[in-house]
Amino acid sequence: MNNHKSEDTSESEEMYLLTIARMTEQNANRPVPITQIAEELGLQPVSVHQMIRKLEDSDLVNYLPYKGVLLTNMGETIACTFLRFHRLWEVFLTTHLGFTVEEASEIACELEHASTEELAKRLETYLDGPVFSPKGKLIPPSDPEERHLPTITLSNLKAGKDAIILQIKTDEAARAFLASEGVTPGAIVTSLGTGSTGDILVDVNGNSVHLGEKITHQINIKPVPVPASQIRMEQKLA
C-alpha cells in the first residue's frame, strides 16, 4: 500500500502543513500570520520562520512578507490527505470505541501519520462515508478535484439546499451578531427561502435566522453533498 507521505517530508513538516490548513479553514484563502502559527504550536516565531522558509524551498507554502503563509497546491494536497486520515480516525474512535472527542483527536494525531490511502478508503467504507468529523469539520474527499469545487456566497444558496459556512467577511459587530445566532465558520445552514429584496431565511441547528441581502453576499459557503439533517445526526451520534 502506498502512503501519501512524501519521502522528503518529515512528521514535523507535516504538522506545520496541517496547522496551516486548519487555520486557513477558519479564514478561507487568507494568509496565516507566523505569530499565530507559533502560538498554535507553542513555539518561538523565529523557529517557525525558519521552518516556513524550509517549506517554501520545498514548494509547499508561499510566504508573503508582513502578511503570512498560504499552502501551495502541493502543500494543500499533503495537508488534506492527513486531515482526511485524522478526521476519519476521530469518527471511528468516538463512534465505535467510546473515546471522547478530545481523546479521539489526540489519538488520531498519532494514527494519521501511520495511515495510508487504502486504509482510509476501507475505514471510510466501514463508517458508511461520514462527511464531517465529531467536531463538525469537513472530512476532505479522497479525490483532490473535489476539494477545489468553487465556493459561492450565501446569497446564491437555493431554497432547500444545504451548505457549510467557510468564511464571514463582515465587520466585527455583524460577526458578533451572526455568532450569537450560530452563524459561524463550520456551521451547516439550510436555505428556507429568499425574499423579493434578496434577503434570505436560513436554518442553523433548528434556529431560523433572517439575513439581509448585503450580509449574505459577505458569507462564503460550500454546498454539502448530503442533507444537513444527516450531518447533524452524525454529529449527535459522535
TAURBEL-V265495 format. One record per residue. N is the residue number from 0. PHI is phi in radians with two decimals (none if undefined). NEAR is the number of other C-alpha atoms within 12 Angstrom. D_LAST is the distance of its C-alpha to the last C-alpha in Angstrom with 2 decimals. Layout:
# TAURBEL-V265495
n=(N & N)
phi=(PHI & PHI)
near=(NEAR & NEAR)
d_last=(D_LAST & D_LAST)
This chain:
# TAURBEL-V265495
n=(0 & 1 & 2 & 3 & 4 & 5 & 6 & 7 & 8 & 9 & 10 & 11 & 12 & 13 & 14 & 15 & 16 & 17 & 18 & 19 & 20 & 21 & 22 & 23 & 24 & 25 & 26 & 27 & 28 & 29 & 30 & 31 & 32 & 33 & 34 & 35 & 36 & 37 & 38 & 39 & 40 & 41 & 42 & 43 & 44 & 45 & 46 & 47 & 48 & 49 & 50 & 51 & 52 & 53 & 54 & 55 & 56 & 57 & 58 & 59 & 60 & 61 & 62 & 63 & 64 & 65 & 66 & 67 & 68 & 69 & 70 & 71 & 72 & 73 & 74 & 75 & 76 & 77 & 78 & 79 & 80 & 81 & 82 & 83 & 84 & 85 & 86 & 87 & 88 & 89 & 90 & 91 & 92 & 93 & 94 & 95 & 96 & 97 & 98 & 99 & 100 & 101 & 102 & 103 & 104 & 105 & 106 & 107 & 108 & 109 & 110 & 111 & 112 & 113 & 114 & 115 & 116 & 117 & 118 & 119 & 120 & 121 & 122 & 123 & 124 & 125 & 126 & 127 & 128 & 129 & 130 & 131 & 132 & 133 & 134 & 135 & 136 & 137 & 138 & 139 & 140 & 141 & 142 & 143 & 144 & 145 & 146 & 147 & 148 & 149 & 150 & 151 & 152 & 153 & 154 & 155 & 156 & 157 & 158 & 159 & 160 & 161 & 162 & 163 & 164 & 165 & 166 & 167 & 168 & 169 & 170 & 171 & 172 & 173 & 174 & 175 & 176 & 177 & 178 & 179 & 180 & 181 & 182 & 183 & 184 & 185 & 186 & 187 & 188 & 189 & 190 & 191 & 192 & 193 & 194 & 195 & 196 & 197 & 198 & 199 & 200 & 201 & 202 & 203 & 204 & 205 & 206 & 207 & 208 & 209 & 210 & 211 & 212 & 213 & 214 & 215 & 216 & 217 & 218 & 219 & 220 & 221 & 222 & 223 & 224 & 225 & 226 & 227 & 228 & 229 & 230 & 231 & 232 & 233 & 234 & 235 & 236 & 237)
phi=(none & -1.68 & -1.55 & -1.33 & -1.18 & -1.24 & -1.10 & -1.70 & -1.91 & -1.45 & -1.09 & -1.11 & -1.14 & -1.10 & -1.13 & -1.11 & -1.09 & -1.09 & -1.09 & -1.11 & -1.09 & -1.12 & -1.27 & -1.22 & -1.02 & -1.32 & -2.39 & -0.92 & 1.13 & -1.78 & -1.04 & -1.66 & -1.06 & -1.06 & -1.08 & -1.24 & -1.11 & -1.07 & -1.13 & -1.12 & -1.60 & 1.23 & -2.14 & -1.36 & -0.94 & -1.13 & -1.18 & -1.13 & -1.07 & -1.11 & -1.19 & -1.08 & -1.09 & -1.14 & -1.16 & -1.18 & -1.10 & -1.59 & 1.08 & -1.82 & -2.46 & -2.01 & -1.78 & -1.89 & -0.89 & 1.19 & -2.07 & 2.56 & -2.19 & -2.22 & -1.30 & -1.38 & -1.03 & -1.17 & -1.13 & -1.16 & -1.07 & -1.13 & -1.09 & -1.15 & -1.08 & -1.35 & -1.10 & -1.08 & -0.99 & -1.02 & -1.31 & -1.15 & -1.14 & -1.03 & -1.07 & -1.07 & -1.17 & -1.43 & -1.45 & -1.99 & -2.04 & 1.34 & -1.28 & -1.22 & -1.04 & -1.18 & -1.10 & -1.09 & -1.11 & -1.16 & -1.18 & -1.09 & -1.07 & -1.44 & -1.20 & -1.05 & -1.41 & -1.83 & -1.66 & -2.27 & -1.12 & -1.10 & -1.10 & -1.08 & -1.11 & -1.18 & -1.14 & -1.08 & -1.12 & -1.08 & -1.56 & 1.12 & 1.10 & -1.09 & -1.75 & -2.20 & -1.36 & -1.03 & -1.54 & 1.42 & -1.61 & -1.12 & -1.47 & -0.99 & -1.21 & -1.23 & -1.46 & -0.99 & -1.13 & -1.26 & -1.33 & -1.97 & -1.11 & -1.09 & -1.53 & -2.29 & -1.59 & -1.03 & -1.09 & -1.73 & -1.36 & -1.31 & -1.01 & 1.54 & -1.66 & -1.99 & -2.70 & -1.84 & -1.39 & -1.74 & -2.70 & -2.11 & -1.93 & -1.59 & -1.36 & -1.09 & -1.12 & -1.17 & -1.14 & -1.16 & -1.09 & -1.06 & -1.09 & -1.14 & -1.69 & 1.54 & -1.55 & -2.38 & -0.98 & 1.70 & -1.30 & -1.68 & -2.10 & -2.14 & -1.33 & -1.70 & 2.66 & -2.08 & -1.46 & -1.20 & -1.66 & 1.63 & -1.26 & -2.45 & -1.86 & -2.16 & -1.86 & -2.24 & 0.95 & 1.48 & -1.82 & -1.44 & -2.20 & -1.69 & -2.15 & -1.29 & -1.03 & -1.04 & -1.25 & -1.19 & -1.39 & -1.84 & -2.04 & -1.54 & -2.36 & -2.32 & -1.01 & -1.86 & -1.38 & -2.25 & -1.02 & -1.03 & -1.06 & -1.20 & -1.11 & -1.15 & -1.16 & -1.04 & -1.18 & -1.17 & -1.15 & -1.26)
near=(12 & 13 & 20 & 30 & 29 & 22 & 12 & 16 & 25 & 18 & 22 & 19 & 31 & 36 & 32 & 43 & 44 & 37 & 36 & 45 & 37 & 36 & 32 & 29 & 35 & 27 & 25 & 26 & 25 & 25 & 28 & 35 & 28 & 35 & 24 & 25 & 33 & 25 & 18 & 21 & 21 & 16 & 18 & 17 & 20 & 16 & 19 & 32 & 27 & 19 & 30 & 38 & 24 & 23 & 31 & 24 & 15 & 21 & 23 & 33 & 35 & 30 & 29 & 19 & 15 & 12 & 15 & 28 & 36 & 39 & 38 & 25 & 21 & 25 & 35 & 33 & 32 & 41 & 42 & 41 & 37 & 43 & 41 & 46 & 42 & 42 & 44 & 49 & 44 & 42 & 45 & 38 & 28 & 30 & 25 & 18 & 16 & 16 & 21 & 22 & 27 & 19 & 20 & 30 & 27 & 19 & 26 & 30 & 28 & 19 & 26 & 35 & 33 & 23 & 29 & 25 & 29 & 18 & 24 & 37 & 24 & 19 & 26 & 29 & 15 & 17 & 25 & 17 & 28 & 38 & 34 & 41 & 40 & 34 & 28 & 29 & 32 & 38 & 38 & 36 & 30 & 29 & 16 & 18 & 13 & 18 & 23 & 17 & 16 & 13 & 24 & 23 & 27 & 43 & 32 & 27 & 33 & 23 & 20 & 21 & 28 & 33 & 39 & 43 & 40 & 36 & 32 & 35 & 29 & 21 & 13 & 11 & 13 & 22 & 21 & 16 & 19 & 32 & 20 & 14 & 22 & 23 & 39 & 31 & 32 & 36 & 40 & 40 & 45 & 41 & 35 & 25 & 27 & 26 & 18 & 10 & 14 & 21 & 24 & 32 & 30 & 38 & 29 & 32 & 25 & 19 & 20 & 20 & 27 & 26 & 31 & 23 & 21 & 18 & 26 & 34 & 23 & 25 & 38 & 35 & 39 & 34 & 33 & 35 & 23 & 23 & 21 & 30 & 23 & 21 & 34 & 29 & 19 & 27 & 27 & 19 & 22 & 31)
d_last=(29.27 & 29.61 & 27.49 & 27.28 & 28.26 & 31.81 & 34.34 & 35.57 & 32.27 & 31.41 & 28.01 & 29.16 & 29.99 & 26.64 & 24.96 & 27.28 & 26.42 & 22.66 & 23.36 & 25.61 & 23.22 & 20.42 & 23.10 & 24.56 & 21.35 & 22.02 & 25.66 & 26.13 & 29.37 & 30.55 & 31.93 & 30.05 & 32.63 & 33.34 & 33.24 & 29.59 & 28.75 & 30.77 & 29.03 & 25.53 & 26.72 & 28.95 & 32.07 & 35.48 & 36.05 & 38.98 & 36.90 & 34.33 & 37.27 & 38.68 & 35.51 & 35.23 & 38.83 & 38.08 & 35.16 & 37.47 & 40.16 & 37.74 & 37.00 & 33.32 & 33.55 & 36.05 & 37.26 & 38.76 & 41.05 & 40.31 & 37.19 & 34.66 & 32.94 & 31.54 & 30.25 & 32.63 & 31.56 & 31.68 & 29.70 & 27.03 & 26.84 & 26.32 & 23.76 & 21.70 & 21.90 & 20.39 & 17.77 & 16.77 & 16.81 & 14.89 & 11.92 & 11.86 & 11.94 & 9.07 & 6.87 & 9.03 & 9.15 & 5.72 & 5.38 & 9.17 & 10.67 & 8.91 & 9.47 & 8.64 & 7.86 & 11.66 & 12.52 & 10.64 & 12.43 & 15.64 & 15.60 & 14.82 & 17.94 & 19.97 & 18.62 & 19.00 & 22.74 & 23.20 & 21.56 & 23.51 & 23.07 & 23.77 & 21.00 & 18.56 & 19.82 & 19.37 & 15.82 & 15.08 & 16.94 & 15.23 & 11.78 & 13.65 & 14.01 & 10.87 & 12.41 & 10.12 & 8.34 & 5.41 & 8.74 & 9.83 & 12.46 & 14.22 & 14.29 & 18.09 & 19.62 & 21.78 & 24.86 & 26.26 & 28.06 & 24.92 & 23.97 & 27.19 & 27.08 & 29.06 & 27.43 & 28.90 & 29.26 & 27.64 & 31.15 & 30.96 & 27.77 & 29.02 & 28.33 & 25.35 & 23.82 & 20.52 & 20.24 & 18.52 & 20.71 & 22.06 & 24.90 & 26.76 & 30.46 & 31.81 & 33.66 & 32.11 & 32.93 & 31.32 & 28.21 & 27.94 & 28.31 & 25.67 & 23.19 & 24.05 & 23.12 & 19.74 & 21.44 & 20.43 & 19.84 & 16.41 & 16.27 & 16.28 & 19.59 & 21.35 & 25.14 & 26.73 & 30.24 & 32.89 & 36.01 & 39.57 & 39.62 & 36.55 & 34.18 & 30.73 & 28.42 & 24.69 & 21.57 & 18.88 & 15.96 & 18.59 & 21.21 & 24.35 & 26.01 & 29.54 & 30.42 & 33.92 & 35.07 & 35.74 & 32.29 & 30.59 & 32.70 & 31.27 & 27.60 & 26.66 & 23.92 & 22.78 & 22.21 & 18.98 & 19.47 & 17.16 & 17.16 & 15.35 & 14.27 & 12.40 & 10.71 & 9.80 & 8.56 & 6.22 & 5.08 & 5.34 & 3.80 & 0.00)
